[in-house]
Amino acid sequence: MIVEKNIAKNITDLLAELFKTHGFESEEHEGWIIPEGNDYAMKGYWYPEATDNAGQLTIELFIDSETIMVESFAGLGKSEDERLQSAFSSFLHHSAPTFLLAVWGIASTEVETQSWDVGGEMFTAYIGKQGVMNYDNTKALEVPKSYREEVKELILAESSDKAFTVKPFHWFTFFYANLNGIDNDVEVRKDNIKWNTGETVLKSLYWTRSNHYYALRQFVILKKG
């Protein structure tokens, strides 16, 4: 996550419109969009020139003073408007439905819910849709058959840490990209922190070899109770 927030642009209007389309009026406070009737809030930071070739959108979801969920999205395009549209569309597709269901109860066909026993405590797992980008137009990407079960087992393994079950929310980002059939780019985050164990497991799965770029991204939230 980029930390130089003083150079970022807020996207309060876009987030306010997102909630409005789902029936929530909201108020704005210091860049935070606060839907009426609850204490949770969302803020977005937009970096139009995060790199030479892309912008970056960072979304923060305020749960309480100790819990802020963070997700970031690249935006591609020749102009700033194109980059922002690209990044915001990625947010809407990959993480927004999971945020909205887990925190605000806004139902979505793109999110699967399951009840998981984590260290003797019951959590609801909000499993976001697998977002796939595949530059090979000749065939569909086949996700490793063991992917879903490996992701679940990874998260359930956290039950050995009793501190894990104390907090009401946990969240996970999984990202795998095949670059050229030999090299890959893997990122797994748990509660905003780089998760080395998760990255090792994700790399070890039997991913399709391809000369074409492809990527998979998925967002999962656990909510106690």
Biotite code that builds the C-alpha atoms (Angstrom):
import biotite.structure as struc

atoms = struc.array([
    struc.Atom([0.000, 0.000, 0.000], chain_id="A", res_id=1, res_name="MET", atom_name="CA", element="C"),
    struc.Atom([1.247, 3.467, -0.846], chain_id="A", res_id=2, res_name="ILE", atom_name="CA", element="C"),
    struc.Atom([1.548, 5.545, 2.324], chain_id="A", res_id=3, res_name="VAL", atom_name="CA", element="C"),
    struc.Atom([2.034, 9.062, 0.959], chain_id="A", res_id=4, res_name="GLU", atom_name="CA", element="C"),
    struc.Atom([-1.630, 9.903, 1.442], chain_id="A", res_id=5, res_name="LYS", atom_name="CA", element="C"),
    struc.Atom([-0.940, 13.628, 1.244], chain_id="A", res_id=6, res_name="ASN", atom_name="CA", element="C"),
    struc.Atom([-0.467, 13.297, -2.532], chain_id="A", res_id=7, res_name="ILE", atom_name="CA", element="C"),
    struc.Atom([-3.561, 11.177, -3.094], chain_id="A", res_id=8, res_name="ALA", atom_name="CA", element="C"),
    struc.Atom([-6.926, 12.321, -4.359], chain_id="A", res_id=9, res_name="LYS", atom_name="CA", element="C"),
    struc.Atom([-10.067, 11.309, -2.477], chain_id="A", res_id=10, res_name="ASN", atom_name="CA", element="C"),
    struc.Atom([-12.915, 9.681, -4.392], chain_id="A", res_id=11, res_name="ILE", atom_name="CA", element="C"),
    struc.Atom([-15.724, 10.470, -1.991], chain_id="A", res_id=12, res_name="THR", atom_name="CA", element="C"),
    struc.Atom([-18.321, 11.091, -4.715], chain_id="A", res_id=13, res_name="ASP", atom_name="CA", element="C"),
    struc.Atom([-17.783, 7.675, -6.290], chain_id="A", res_id=14, res_name="LEU", atom_name="CA", element="C"),
    struc.Atom([-18.122, 5.889, -2.950], chain_id="A", res_id=15, res_name="LEU", atom_name="CA", element="C"),
    struc.Atom([-21.188, 7.927, -1.963], chain_id="A", res_id=16, res_name="ALA", atom_name="CA", element="C"),
    struc.Atom([-22.809, 6.971, -5.276], chain_id="A", res_id=17, res_name="GLU", atom_name="CA", element="C"),
    struc.Atom([-21.938, 3.315, -4.669], chain_id="A", res_id=18, res_name="LEU", atom_name="CA", element="C"),
    struc.Atom([-23.877, 3.306, -1.402], chain_id="A", res_id=19, res_name="PHE", atom_name="CA", element="C"),
    struc.Atom([-26.723, 5.339, -2.884], chain_id="A", res_id=20, res_name="LYS", atom_name="CA", element="C"),
    struc.Atom([-27.270, 2.753, -5.616], chain_id="A", res_id=21, res_name="THR", atom_name="CA", element="C"),
    struc.Atom([-27.748, 0.203, -2.818], chain_id="A", res_id=22, res_name="HIS", atom_name="CA", element="C"),
    struc.Atom([-30.293, 2.337, -0.968], chain_id="A", res_id=23, res_name="GLY", atom_name="CA", element="C"),
    struc.Atom([-27.978, 3.978, 1.588], chain_id="A", res_id=24, res_name="PHE", atom_name="CA", element="C"),
    struc.Atom([-27.884, 7.712, 2.094], chain_id="A", res_id=25, res_name="GLU", atom_name="CA", element="C"),
    struc.Atom([-24.570, 8.751, 3.598], chain_id="A", res_id=26, res_name="SER", atom_name="CA", element="C"),
    struc.Atom([-22.642, 11.620, 5.074], chain_id="A", res_id=27, res_name="GLU", atom_name="CA", element="C"),
    struc.Atom([-19.037, 12.630, 4.515], chain_id="A", res_id=28, res_name="GLU", atom_name="CA", element="C"),
    struc.Atom([-16.544, 13.362, 7.280], chain_id="A", res_id=29, res_name="HIS", atom_name="CA", element="C"),
    struc.Atom([-12.913, 14.106, 6.466], chain_id="A", res_id=30, res_name="GLU", atom_name="CA", element="C"),
    struc.Atom([-13.125, 12.002, 3.336], chain_id="A", res_id=31, res_name="GLY", atom_name="CA", element="C"),
    struc.Atom([-14.895, 9.091, 5.032], chain_id="A", res_id=32, res_name="TRP", atom_name="CA", element="C"),
    struc.Atom([-18.259, 8.054, 3.606], chain_id="A", res_id=33, res_name="ILE", atom_name="CA", element="C"),
    struc.Atom([-20.508, 7.004, 6.489], chain_id="A", res_id=34, res_name="ILE", atom_name="CA", element="C"),
    struc.Atom([-23.788, 5.308, 5.505], chain_id="A", res_id=35, res_name="PRO", atom_name="CA", element="C"),
    struc.Atom([-26.684, 6.374, 7.688], chain_id="A", res_id=36, res_name="GLU", atom_name="CA", element="C"),
    struc.Atom([-27.518, 4.179, 10.635], chain_id="A", res_id=37, res_name="GLY", atom_name="CA", element="C"),
    struc.Atom([-24.155, 2.585, 11.365], chain_id="A", res_id=38, res_name="ASN", atom_name="CA", element="C"),
    struc.Atom([-20.642, 3.327, 12.547], chain_id="A", res_id=39, res_name="ASP", atom_name="CA", element="C"),
    struc.Atom([-18.733, 1.735, 9.674], chain_id="A", res_id=40, res_name="TYR", atom_name="CA", element="C"),
    struc.Atom([-17.196, 3.957, 7.019], chain_id="A", res_id=41, res_name="ALA", atom_name="CA", element="C"),
    struc.Atom([-15.268, 3.774, 3.748], chain_id="A", res_id=42, res_name="MET", atom_name="CA", element="C"),
    struc.Atom([-12.622, 6.008, 2.198], chain_id="A", res_id=43, res_name="LYS", atom_name="CA", element="C"),
    struc.Atom([-10.757, 5.873, -1.092], chain_id="A", res_id=44, res_name="GLY", atom_name="CA", element="C"),
    struc.Atom([-7.355, 7.238, -2.093], chain_id="A", res_id=45, res_name="TYR", atom_name="CA", element="C"),
    struc.Atom([-6.501, 7.636, -5.774], chain_id="A", res_id=46, res_name="TRP", atom_name="CA", element="C"),
    struc.Atom([-2.912, 7.915, -7.020], chain_id="A", res_id=47, res_name="TYR", atom_name="CA", element="C"),
    struc.Atom([-3.113, 8.718, -10.759], chain_id="A", res_id=48, res_name="PRO", atom_name="CA", element="C"),
    struc.Atom([0.611, 8.171, -11.332], chain_id="A", res_id=49, res_name="GLU", atom_name="CA", element="C"),
    struc.Atom([1.586, 5.474, -8.842], chain_id="A", res_id=50, res_name="ALA", atom_name="CA", element="C"),
    struc.Atom([4.000, 4.167, -11.485], chain_id="A", res_id=51, res_name="THR", atom_name="CA", element="C"),
    struc.Atom([4.937, 5.259, -14.978], chain_id="A", res_id=52, res_name="ASP", atom_name="CA", element="C"),
    struc.Atom([2.262, 3.000, -16.436], chain_id="A", res_id=53, res_name="ASN", atom_name="CA", element="C"),
    struc.Atom([-0.506, 2.764, -13.867], chain_id="A", res_id=54, res_name="ALA", atom_name="CA", element="C"),
    struc.Atom([-2.528, 4.510, -11.202], chain_id="A", res_id=55, res_name="GLY", atom_name="CA", element="C"),
    struc.Atom([-3.495, 2.978, -7.882], chain_id="A", res_id=56, res_name="GLN", atom_name="CA", element="C"),
    struc.Atom([-6.759, 3.040, -5.964], chain_id="A", res_id=57, res_name="LEU", atom_name="CA", element="C"),
    struc.Atom([-6.629, 2.193, -2.258], chain_id="A", res_id=58, res_name="THR", atom_name="CA", element="C"),
    struc.Atom([-9.872, 1.523, -0.396], chain_id="A", res_id=59, res_name="ILE", atom_name="CA", element="C"),
    struc.Atom([-10.057, 1.624, 3.400], chain_id="A", res_id=60, res_name="GLU", atom_name="CA", element="C"),
    struc.Atom([-12.999, 0.269, 5.382], chain_id="A", res_id=61, res_name="LEU", atom_name="CA", element="C"),
    struc.Atom([-13.218, 1.488, 8.985], chain_id="A", res_id=62, res_name="PHE", atom_name="CA", element="C"),
    struc.Atom([-14.562, -1.117, 11.413], chain_id="A", res_id=63, res_name="ILE", atom_name="CA", element="C"),
    struc.Atom([-13.241, 0.328, 14.686], chain_id="A", res_id=64, res_name="ASP", atom_name="CA", element="C"),
    struc.Atom([-10.186, 2.165, 15.983], chain_id="A", res_id=65, res_name="SER", atom_name="CA", element="C"),
    struc.Atom([-8.122, -1.032, 15.788], chain_id="A", res_id=66, res_name="GLU", atom_name="CA", element="C"),
    struc.Atom([-9.526, -2.505, 12.573], chain_id="A", res_id=67, res_name="THR", atom_name="CA", element="C"),
    struc.Atom([-9.279, -0.945, 9.114], chain_id="A", res_id=68, res_name="ILE", atom_name="CA", element="C"),
    struc.Atom([-9.526, -3.234, 6.094], chain_id="A", res_id=69, res_name="MET", atom_name="CA", element="C"),
    struc.Atom([-7.368, -2.176, 3.146], chain_id="A", res_id=70, res_name="VAL", atom_name="CA", element="C"),
    struc.Atom([-7.500, -3.252, -0.504], chain_id="A", res_id=71, res_name="GLU", atom_name="CA", element="C"),
    struc.Atom([-5.589, -1.738, -3.452], chain_id="A", res_id=72, res_name="SER", atom_name="CA", element="C"),
    struc.Atom([-6.217, -1.887, -7.198], chain_id="A", res_id=73, res_name="PHE", atom_name="CA", element="C"),
    struc.Atom([-4.135, -0.966, -10.215], chain_id="A", res_id=74, res_name="ALA", atom_name="CA", element="C"),
    struc.Atom([-5.644, 1.271, -12.884], chain_id="A", res_id=75, res_name="GLY", atom_name="CA", element="C"),
    struc.Atom([-4.465, 1.026, -16.483], chain_id="A", res_id=76, res_name="LEU", atom_name="CA", element="C"),
    struc.Atom([-5.046, 3.481, -19.306], chain_id="A", res_id=77, res_name="GLY", atom_name="CA", element="C"),
    struc.Atom([-3.568, 6.342, -21.267], chain_id="A", res_id=78, res_name="LYS", atom_name="CA", element="C"),
    struc.Atom([-5.368, 9.098, -19.341], chain_id="A", res_id=79, res_name="SER", atom_name="CA", element="C"),
    struc.Atom([-6.071, 9.641, -15.662], chain_id="A", res_id=80, res_name="GLU", atom_name="CA", element="C"),
    struc.Atom([-9.799, 9.144, -16.253], chain_id="A", res_id=81, res_name="ASP", atom_name="CA", element="C"),
    struc.Atom([-9.181, 5.816, -17.967], chain_id="A", res_id=82, res_name="GLU", atom_name="CA", element="C"),
    struc.Atom([-6.913, 4.691, -15.146], chain_id="A", res_id=83, res_name="ARG", atom_name="CA", element="C"),
    struc.Atom([-9.405, 5.635, -12.453], chain_id="A", res_id=84, res_name="LEU", atom_name="CA", element="C"),
    struc.Atom([-12.227, 3.885, -14.303], chain_id="A", res_id=85, res_name="GLN", atom_name="CA", element="C"),
    struc.Atom([-10.052, 0.778, -14.630], chain_id="A", res_id=86, res_name="SER", atom_name="CA", element="C"),
    struc.Atom([-9.131, 0.742, -10.945], chain_id="A", res_id=87, res_name="ALA", atom_name="CA", element="C"),
    struc.Atom([-12.643, 1.479, -9.678], chain_id="A", res_id=88, res_name="PHE", atom_name="CA", element="C"),
    struc.Atom([-14.106, -1.221, -11.950], chain_id="A", res_id=89, res_name="SER", atom_name="CA", element="C"),
    struc.Atom([-11.612, -3.679, -10.483], chain_id="A", res_id=90, res_name="SER", atom_name="CA", element="C"),
    struc.Atom([-12.726, -2.696, -6.981], chain_id="A", res_id=91, res_name="PHE", atom_name="CA", element="C"),
    struc.Atom([-16.396, -3.121, -7.900], chain_id="A", res_id=92, res_name="LEU", atom_name="CA", element="C"),
    struc.Atom([-15.730, -6.554, -9.396], chain_id="A", res_id=93, res_name="HIS", atom_name="CA", element="C"),
    struc.Atom([-13.286, -8.028, -6.899], chain_id="A", res_id=94, res_name="HIS", atom_name="CA", element="C"),
    struc.Atom([-13.914, -6.704, -3.393], chain_id="A", res_id=95, res_name="SER", atom_name="CA", element="C"),
    struc.Atom([-16.870, -4.333, -3.166], chain_id="A", res_id=96, res_name="ALA", atom_name="CA", element="C"),
    struc.Atom([-19.574, -7.074, -3.108], chain_id="A", res_id=97, res_name="PRO", atom_name="CA", element="C"),
    struc.Atom([-17.724, -8.860, -0.285], chain_id="A", res_id=98, res_name="THR", atom_name="CA", element="C"),
    struc.Atom([-17.329, -5.640, 1.719], chain_id="A", res_id=99, res_name="PHE", atom_name="CA", element="C"),
    struc.Atom([-20.976, -4.705, 1.221], chain_id="A", res_id=100, res_name="LEU", atom_name="CA", element="C"),
    struc.Atom([-22.369, -8.108, 2.223], chain_id="A", res_id=101, res_name="LEU", atom_name="CA", element="C"),
    struc.Atom([-20.088, -8.830, 5.188], chain_id="A", res_id=102, res_name="ALA", atom_name="CA", element="C"),
    struc.Atom([-20.334, -5.363, 6.716], chain_id="A", res_id=103, res_name="VAL", atom_name="CA", element="C"),
    struc.Atom([-23.621, -3.868, 5.495], chain_id="A", res_id=104, res_name="TRP", atom_name="CA", element="C"),
    struc.Atom([-25.664, -6.960, 4.649], chain_id="A", res_id=105, res_name="GLY", atom_name="CA", element="C"),
    struc.Atom([-26.125, -6.056, 0.983], chain_id="A", res_id=106, res_name="ILE", atom_name="CA", element="C"),
    struc.Atom([-26.762, -9.383, -0.764], chain_id="A", res_id=107, res_name="ALA", atom_name="CA", element="C"),
    struc.Atom([-24.812, -10.314, -3.876], chain_id="A", res_id=108, res_name="SER", atom_name="CA", element="C"),
    struc.Atom([-24.819, -13.330, -6.172], chain_id="A", res_id=109, res_name="THR", atom_name="CA", element="C"),
    struc.Atom([-21.048, -12.863, -6.521], chain_id="A", res_id=110, res_name="GLU", atom_name="CA", element="C"),
    struc.Atom([-20.337, -13.753, -2.874], chain_id="A", res_id=111, res_name="VAL", atom_name="CA", element="C"),
    struc.Atom([-20.630, -17.224, -1.363], chain_id="A", res_id=112, res_name="GLU", atom_name="CA", element="C"),
    struc.Atom([-21.257, -17.584, 2.377], chain_id="A", res_id=113, res_name="THR", atom_name="CA", element="C"),
    struc.Atom([-20.270, -20.545, 4.544], chain_id="A", res_id=114, res_name="GLN", atom_name="CA", element="C"),
    struc.Atom([-20.159, -21.257, 8.285], chain_id="A", res_id=115, res_name="SER", atom_name="CA", element="C"),
    struc.Atom([-16.691, -22.219, 9.484], chain_id="A", res_id=116, res_name="TRP", atom_name="CA", element="C"),
    struc.Atom([-15.559, -23.530, 12.872], chain_id="A", res_id=117, res_name="ASP", atom_name="CA", element="C"),
    struc.Atom([-12.327, -21.669, 13.573], chain_id="A", res_id=118, res_name="VAL", atom_name="CA", element="C"),
    struc.Atom([-10.662, -22.757, 16.805], chain_id="A", res_id=119, res_name="GLY", atom_name="CA", element="C"),
    struc.Atom([-14.009, -23.592, 18.390], chain_id="A", res_id=120, res_name="GLY", atom_name="CA", element="C"),
    struc.Atom([-15.573, -20.265, 17.377], chain_id="A", res_id=121, res_name="GLU", atom_name="CA", element="C"),
    struc.Atom([-18.106, -19.948, 14.572], chain_id="A", res_id=122, res_name="MET", atom_name="CA", element="C"),
    struc.Atom([-17.301, -17.512, 11.788], chain_id="A", res_id=123, res_name="PHE", atom_name="CA", element="C"),
    struc.Atom([-19.194, -16.673, 8.610], chain_id="A", res_id=124, res_name="THR", atom_name="CA", element="C"),
    struc.Atom([-16.906, -16.832, 5.598], chain_id="A", res_id=125, res_name="ALA", atom_name="CA", element="C"),
    struc.Atom([-17.753, -14.362, 2.827], chain_id="A", res_id=126, res_name="TYR", atom_name="CA", element="C"),
    struc.Atom([-15.984, -15.742, -0.220], chain_id="A", res_id=127, res_name="ILE", atom_name="CA", element="C"),
    struc.Atom([-15.702, -13.307, -3.089], chain_id="A", res_id=128, res_name="GLY", atom_name="CA", element="C"),
    struc.Atom([-15.887, -14.313, -6.730], chain_id="A", res_id=129, res_name="LYS", atom_name="CA", element="C"),
    struc.Atom([-12.661, -15.477, -8.341], chain_id="A", res_id=130, res_name="GLN", atom_name="CA", element="C"),
    struc.Atom([-11.615, -12.584, -10.560], chain_id="A", res_id=131, res_name="GLY", atom_name="CA", element="C"),
    struc.Atom([-9.747, -13.894, -13.607], chain_id="A", res_id=132, res_name="VAL", atom_name="CA", element="C"),
    struc.Atom([-7.807, -12.035, -16.282], chain_id="A", res_id=133, res_name="MET", atom_name="CA", element="C"),
    struc.Atom([-6.656, -14.243, -19.161], chain_id="A", res_id=134, res_name="ASN", atom_name="CA", element="C"),
    struc.Atom([-4.816, -12.961, -22.234], chain_id="A", res_id=135, res_name="TYR", atom_name="CA", element="C"),
    struc.Atom([-5.075, -16.318, -24.013], chain_id="A", res_id=136, res_name="ASP", atom_name="CA", element="C"),
    struc.Atom([-8.167, -16.039, -26.188], chain_id="A", res_id=137, res_name="ASN", atom_name="CA", element="C"),
    struc.Atom([-7.945, -19.642, -27.357], chain_id="A", res_id=138, res_name="THR", atom_name="CA", element="C"),
    struc.Atom([-8.959, -21.312, -24.104], chain_id="A", res_id=139, res_name="LYS", atom_name="CA", element="C"),
    struc.Atom([-10.435, -20.582, -20.695], chain_id="A", res_id=140, res_name="ALA", atom_name="CA", element="C"),
    struc.Atom([-8.200, -20.543, -17.645], chain_id="A", res_id=141, res_name="LEU", atom_name="CA", element="C"),
    struc.Atom([-8.445, -23.671, -15.512], chain_id="A", res_id=142, res_name="GLU", atom_name="CA", element="C"),
    struc.Atom([-7.966, -22.824, -11.839], chain_id="A", res_id=143, res_name="VAL", atom_name="CA", element="C"),
    struc.Atom([-6.155, -25.606, -9.904], chain_id="A", res_id=144, res_name="PRO", atom_name="CA", element="C"),
    struc.Atom([-8.733, -28.119, -8.649], chain_id="A", res_id=145, res_name="LYS", atom_name="CA", element="C"),
    struc.Atom([-7.320, -27.953, -5.132], chain_id="A", res_id=146, res_name="SER", atom_name="CA", element="C"),
    struc.Atom([-7.381, -24.141, -4.987], chain_id="A", res_id=147, res_name="TYR", atom_name="CA", element="C"),
    struc.Atom([-10.636, -23.706, -3.028], chain_id="A", res_id=148, res_name="ARG", atom_name="CA", element="C"),
    struc.Atom([-9.815, -26.369, -0.461], chain_id="A", res_id=149, res_name="GLU", atom_name="CA", element="C"),
    struc.Atom([-6.240, -25.109, -0.022], chain_id="A", res_id=150, res_name="GLU", atom_name="CA", element="C"),
    struc.Atom([-7.484, -21.574, 0.615], chain_id="A", res_id=151, res_name="VAL", atom_name="CA", element="C"),
    struc.Atom([-9.976, -22.804, 3.206], chain_id="A", res_id=152, res_name="LYS", atom_name="CA", element="C"),
    struc.Atom([-7.378, -24.990, 4.932], chain_id="A", res_id=153, res_name="GLU", atom_name="CA", element="C"),
    struc.Atom([-4.926, -22.075, 5.014], chain_id="A", res_id=154, res_name="LEU", atom_name="CA", element="C"),
    struc.Atom([-7.417, -19.887, 6.823], chain_id="A", res_id=155, res_name="ILE", atom_name="CA", element="C"),
    struc.Atom([-8.617, -22.609, 9.188], chain_id="A", res_id=156, res_name="LEU", atom_name="CA", element="C"),
    struc.Atom([-5.022, -23.330, 10.159], chain_id="A", res_id=157, res_name="ALA", atom_name="CA", element="C"),
    struc.Atom([-5.027, -19.927, 11.846], chain_id="A", res_id=158, res_name="GLU", atom_name="CA", element="C"),
    struc.Atom([-7.198, -21.440, 14.602], chain_id="A", res_id=159, res_name="SER", atom_name="CA", element="C"),
    struc.Atom([-3.964, -22.483, 16.329], chain_id="A", res_id=160, res_name="SER", atom_name="CA", element="C"),
    struc.Atom([-3.497, -18.811, 17.174], chain_id="A", res_id=161, res_name="ASP", atom_name="CA", element="C"),
    struc.Atom([-6.065, -18.097, 19.898], chain_id="A", res_id=162, res_name="LYS", atom_name="CA", element="C"),
    struc.Atom([-5.688, -14.366, 19.362], chain_id="A", res_id=163, res_name="ALA", atom_name="CA", element="C"),
    struc.Atom([-7.191, -14.908, 15.917], chain_id="A", res_id=164, res_name="PHE", atom_name="CA", element="C"),
    struc.Atom([-10.617, -15.845, 17.275], chain_id="A", res_id=165, res_name="THR", atom_name="CA", element="C"),
    struc.Atom([-10.815, -12.823, 19.569], chain_id="A", res_id=166, res_name="VAL", atom_name="CA", element="C"),
    struc.Atom([-11.236, -10.289, 16.785], chain_id="A", res_id=167, res_name="LYS", atom_name="CA", element="C"),
    struc.Atom([-14.636, -10.088, 15.039], chain_id="A", res_id=168, res_name="PRO", atom_name="CA", element="C"),
    struc.Atom([-13.243, -9.602, 11.517], chain_id="A", res_id=169, res_name="PHE", atom_name="CA", element="C"),
    struc.Atom([-10.371, -11.023, 9.466], chain_id="A", res_id=170, res_name="HIS", atom_name="CA", element="C"),
    struc.Atom([-9.757, -10.568, 5.756], chain_id="A", res_id=171, res_name="TRP", atom_name="CA", element="C"),
    struc.Atom([-7.574, -12.183, 3.116], chain_id="A", res_id=172, res_name="PHE", atom_name="CA", element="C"),
    struc.Atom([-6.432, -11.237, -0.386], chain_id="A", res_id=173, res_name="THR", atom_name="CA", element="C"),
    struc.Atom([-5.161, -13.911, -2.764], chain_id="A", res_id=174, res_name="PHE", atom_name="CA", element="C"),
    struc.Atom([-3.402, -12.988, -6.013], chain_id="A", res_id=175, res_name="PHE", atom_name="CA", element="C"),
    struc.Atom([-1.579, -15.220, -8.490], chain_id="A", res_id=176, res_name="TYR", atom_name="CA", element="C"),
    struc.Atom([-0.259, -14.106, -11.881], chain_id="A", res_id=177, res_name="ALA", atom_name="CA", element="C"),
    struc.Atom([1.435, -16.194, -14.563], chain_id="A", res_id=178, res_name="ASN", atom_name="CA", element="C"),
    struc.Atom([3.809, -13.903, -16.429], chain_id="A", res_id=179, res_name="LEU", atom_name="CA", element="C"),
    struc.Atom([5.314, -16.051, -19.172], chain_id="A", res_id=180, res_name="ASN", atom_name="CA", element="C"),
    struc.Atom([4.984, -19.706, -18.267], chain_id="A", res_id=181, res_name="GLY", atom_name="CA", element="C"),
    struc.Atom([8.139, -19.636, -16.150], chain_id="A", res_id=182, res_name="ILE", atom_name="CA", element="C"),
    struc.Atom([7.903, -16.610, -13.859], chain_id="A", res_id=183, res_name="ASP", atom_name="CA", element="C"),
    struc.Atom([4.989, -15.719, -11.619], chain_id="A", res_id=184, res_name="ASN", atom_name="CA", element="C"),
    struc.Atom([3.862, -12.997, -9.250], chain_id="A", res_id=185, res_name="ASP", atom_name="CA", element="C"),
    struc.Atom([2.171, -14.062, -6.019], chain_id="A", res_id=186, res_name="VAL", atom_name="CA", element="C"),
    struc.Atom([0.761, -11.972, -3.195], chain_id="A", res_id=187, res_name="GLU", atom_name="CA", element="C"),
    struc.Atom([-1.283, -13.146, -0.221], chain_id="A", res_id=188, res_name="VAL", atom_name="CA", element="C"),
    struc.Atom([-2.285, -10.778, 2.569], chain_id="A", res_id=189, res_name="ARG", atom_name="CA", element="C"),
    struc.Atom([-3.917, -11.507, 5.915], chain_id="A", res_id=190, res_name="LYS", atom_name="CA", element="C"),
    struc.Atom([-5.395, -8.529, 7.775], chain_id="A", res_id=191, res_name="ASP", atom_name="CA", element="C"),
    struc.Atom([-3.381, -6.173, 5.511], chain_id="A", res_id=192, res_name="ASN", atom_name="CA", element="C"),
    struc.Atom([-0.081, -7.953, 6.274], chain_id="A", res_id=193, res_name="ILE", atom_name="CA", element="C"),
    struc.Atom([1.998, -9.940, 3.795], chain_id="A", res_id=194, res_name="LYS", atom_name="CA", element="C"),
    struc.Atom([1.352, -13.632, 4.537], chain_id="A", res_id=195, res_name="TRP", atom_name="CA", element="C"),
    struc.Atom([4.394, -15.705, 3.624], chain_id="A", res_id=196, res_name="ASN", atom_name="CA", element="C"),
    struc.Atom([2.766, -19.039, 4.453], chain_id="A", res_id=197, res_name="THR", atom_name="CA", element="C"),
    struc.Atom([-0.133, -18.257, 2.162], chain_id="A", res_id=198, res_name="GLY", atom_name="CA", element="C"),
    struc.Atom([2.179, -17.245, -0.678], chain_id="A", res_id=199, res_name="GLU", atom_name="CA", element="C"),
    struc.Atom([4.161, -20.474, -0.369], chain_id="A", res_id=200, res_name="THR", atom_name="CA", element="C"),
    struc.Atom([1.014, -22.585, -0.581], chain_id="A", res_id=201, res_name="VAL", atom_name="CA", element="C"),
    struc.Atom([-0.417, -20.604, -3.495], chain_id="A", res_id=202, res_name="LEU", atom_name="CA", element="C"),
    struc.Atom([2.820, -20.986, -5.465], chain_id="A", res_id=203, res_name="LYS", atom_name="CA", element="C"),
    struc.Atom([2.858, -24.739, -4.846], chain_id="A", res_id=204, res_name="SER", atom_name="CA", element="C"),
    struc.Atom([-0.476, -25.390, -6.588], chain_id="A", res_id=205, res_name="LEU", atom_name="CA", element="C"),
    struc.Atom([-0.545, -26.887, -10.065], chain_id="A", res_id=206, res_name="TYR", atom_name="CA", element="C"),
    struc.Atom([-1.130, -23.765, -12.149], chain_id="A", res_id=207, res_name="TRP", atom_name="CA", element="C"),
    struc.Atom([-1.584, -23.975, -15.906], chain_id="A", res_id=208, res_name="THR", atom_name="CA", element="C"),
    struc.Atom([1.588, -23.246, -17.855], chain_id="A", res_id=209, res_name="ARG", atom_name="CA", element="C"),
    struc.Atom([1.031, -20.633, -20.528], chain_id="A", res_id=210, res_name="SER", atom_name="CA", element="C"),
    struc.Atom([3.056, -18.187, -22.582], chain_id="A", res_id=211, res_name="ASN", atom_name="CA", element="C"),
    struc.Atom([0.198, -15.745, -22.104], chain_id="A", res_id=212, res_name="HIS", atom_name="CA", element="C"),
    struc.Atom([-0.332, -13.581, -19.046], chain_id="A", res_id=213, res_name="TYR", atom_name="CA", element="C"),
    struc.Atom([-3.148, -14.579, -16.740], chain_id="A", res_id=214, res_name="TYR", atom_name="CA", element="C"),
    struc.Atom([-4.069, -13.673, -13.176], chain_id="A", res_id=215, res_name="ALA", atom_name="CA", element="C"),
    struc.Atom([-6.486, -14.705, -10.455], chain_id="A", res_id=216, res_name="LEU", atom_name="CA", element="C"),
    struc.Atom([-7.552, -12.527, -7.552], chain_id="A", res_id=217, res_name="ARG", atom_name="CA", element="C"),
    struc.Atom([-9.927, -13.330, -4.695], chain_id="A", res_id=218, res_name="GLN", atom_name="CA", element="C"),
    struc.Atom([-11.014, -11.576, -1.516], chain_id="A", res_id=219, res_name="PHE", atom_name="CA", element="C"),
    struc.Atom([-12.358, -13.353, 1.582], chain_id="A", res_id=220, res_name="VAL", atom_name="CA", element="C"),
    struc.Atom([-13.737, -11.904, 4.816], chain_id="A", res_id=221, res_name="ILE", atom_name="CA", element="C"),
    struc.Atom([-14.344, -13.830, 8.032], chain_id="A", res_id=222, res_name="LEU", atom_name="CA", element="C"),
    struc.Atom([-16.908, -12.398, 10.448], chain_id="A", res_id=223, res_name="LYS", atom_name="CA", element="C"),
    struc.Atom([-17.370, -13.829, 13.920], chain_id="A", res_id=224, res_name="LYS", atom_name="CA", element="C"),
    struc.Atom([-20.816, -15.117, 14.749], chain_id="A", res_id=225, res_name="GLY", atom_name="CA", element="C"),
])
